[in-house]
Amino acid sequence: MSQPRLIDGLQFARGAETLKGSLDLSWLPRLAEMRCVIQCLSYELRGRTDVQGRCWLQVSGDGALTLECQRCLKPVTFPLAFRAELLLAESEREIEAADDEFDRVLASKAMHVDRLVEDEVILALPMVPRHEQCSDGQGGTKVGKPSPFAELAKLKRIQ
């Protein structure tokens, strides 16, 4: 796994540079706090400018994470694929004054690639990670209460 790098955001975009690599969980503290386990996480960062001279960063990545299922609390594998276009802003005021749908990030001479990638990974995670079907660990039955409508249907058949 390569070590995270710093980039000069505006220079990176103006030079249409590209950076590829992979990240280790040790460089992604917020994901570690969320008890995510990264099986593999590769990323690509591309810079570009548009016809209006605005600077952009494209952050993309893929991999697999292990999260905690919110139903059974056992590990669940989550395949990850994300792509984001970020408009570089030169000041906080520019970000606050924006009234369009573009995602903006504050440009600096020392932008942490690992933080940019981690931000996008967090945004790509499911709000409630869970298995399609969970087992209770005792015979593979589905965890959870029976449907109240199924119970009513049973009562209707009895009468």
C-alpha positions in Angstrom: 0.0 0.0 0.0 1.4 3.4 -0.9 1.5 6.2 1.6 -0.9 9.1 1.2 0.4 12.2 -0.6 -0.1 15.9 -0.5 -1.0 17.8 -3.6 -1.3 21.5 -4.5 -4.9 21.3 -5.6 -5.0 24.2 -8.1 -1.6 23.2 -9.6 -2.7 19.6 -9.8 -5.9 20.5 -11.7 -4.3 23.0 -14.0 -1.6 20.5 -14.9 -4.3 17.8 -15.6 -2.3 15.5 -13.4 -3.4 12.0 -12.4 -2.5 10.1 -9.2 -3.4 6.4 -8.6 -2.8 4.3 -5.5 -4.2 2.3 -2.7 -4.8 3.2 0.9 -4.4 1.4 4.1 -6.9 1.7 7.0 -4.2 3.3 9.1 -4.4 6.4 6.9 -8.2 6.6 7.2 -9.0 7.3 10.9 -12.7 8.2 10.5 -13.4 4.8 8.8 -11.4 3.1 11.5 -13.6 4.8 14.2 -16.6 3.4 12.3 -15.2 -0.1 12.7 -14.8 -0.5 9.0 -12.3 -3.0 7.8 -10.8 -2.3 4.4 -10.2 -5.4 2.3 -8.8 -3.4 -0.5 -9.2 0.3 -1.5 -7.7 1.7 -4.7 -8.3 5.2 -5.9 -7.6 7.6 -8.7 -7.4 11.3 -8.5 -7.5 13.4 -11.8 -7.2 17.1 -12.1 -8.7 19.2 -14.9 -9.9 22.7 -15.9 -13.1 23.5 -17.8 -13.7 26.0 -20.5 -14.5 28.7 -17.9 -11.0 28.1 -16.3 -12.4 26.5 -13.2 -10.3 23.8 -11.5 -11.8 20.4 -10.8 -10.7 17.2 -9.1 -12.3 13.9 -10.0 -12.0 11.4 -7.2 -12.9 7.7 -7.9 -12.2 4.5 -6.3 -13.3 0.9 -5.7 -12.7 -1.8 -3.3 -14.4 -3.8 -0.6 -15.2 -2.9 3.0 -16.4 -5.0 5.9 -19.0 -3.2 8.0 -21.1 -4.3 10.9 -24.6 -5.5 10.0 -27.1 -3.4 11.9 -29.5 -6.4 12.2 -27.3 -9.2 13.5 -24.1 -7.3 14.3 -22.0 -9.7 12.3 -19.6 -8.6 9.5 -21.1 -7.8 6.1 -19.0 -7.2 3.0 -19.8 -4.0 1.1 -18.5 -3.6 -2.4 -17.5 0.0 -3.0 -17.4 2.0 -6.1 -17.5 5.8 -6.2 -16.8 8.7 -8.5 -17.1 12.4 -7.5 -16.4 15.7 -9.3 -15.2 18.4 -6.9 -15.0 22.0 -7.9 -12.0 23.6 -6.2 -12.8 26.8 -4.4 -10.2 29.4 -3.5 -12.0 30.6 -0.3 -14.6 29.6 2.2 -16.6 32.6 1.1 -16.8 31.2 -2.4 -18.2 28.0 -1.1 -20.8 29.7 1.0 -21.9 32.0 -1.8 -22.4 29.2 -4.3 -26.0 28.6 -5.4 -25.5 25.7 -7.8 -25.4 22.0 -7.4 -21.7 21.5 -7.7 -19.8 19.9 -4.8 -16.9 22.2 -3.7 -13.8 21.7 -1.7 -11.4 24.3 -0.5 -8.2 24.3 -2.5 -4.9 24.5 -0.8 -1.2 24.0 -1.5 -1.3 21.0 0.8 -4.4 18.9 0.2 -4.3 15.4 1.7 -5.2 12.8 -0.9 -6.2 10.3 1.8 -8.7 12.7 3.3 -10.3 13.5 -0.1 -10.7 9.7 -0.7 -11.9 9.1 2.8 -14.6 11.8 2.5 -15.9 10.1 -0.7 -15.8 6.6 0.8 -17.9 7.8 3.8 -20.4 9.4 1.5 -20.7 6.2 -0.5 -21.4 4.0 2.6 -24.9 2.8 3.2 -26.7 4.6 6.0 -27.7 1.2 7.6 -25.4 -1.6 6.5 -27.0 -5.0 6.7 -27.2 -8.4 5.1 -29.9 -9.2 2.6 -31.0 -12.0 5.1 -29.5 -12.4 8.5 -29.3 -15.7 10.4 -29.5 -16.0 14.2 -26.5 -18.3 14.3 -28.8 -21.2 15.5 -30.0 -23.1 12.5 -30.0 -20.3 10.0 -33.4 -18.9 10.6 -34.2 -15.3 9.8 -33.7 -12.9 12.7 -36.6 -10.6 13.4 -40.2 -10.6 14.3 -42.8 -12.4 12.1 -44.8 -10.1 10.0 -47.9 -8.9 11.9 -49.9 -9.4 8.7 -48.8 -13.1 8.5 -49.9 -13.6 12.1 -53.3 -12.0 11.3 -53.6 -14.3 8.3 -53.1 -17.3 10.5 -55.9 -16.2 12.8 -58.2 -15.7 9.9 -57.6 -19.3 8.7 -58.5 -20.6 12.2 -62.0 -19.1 12.2 
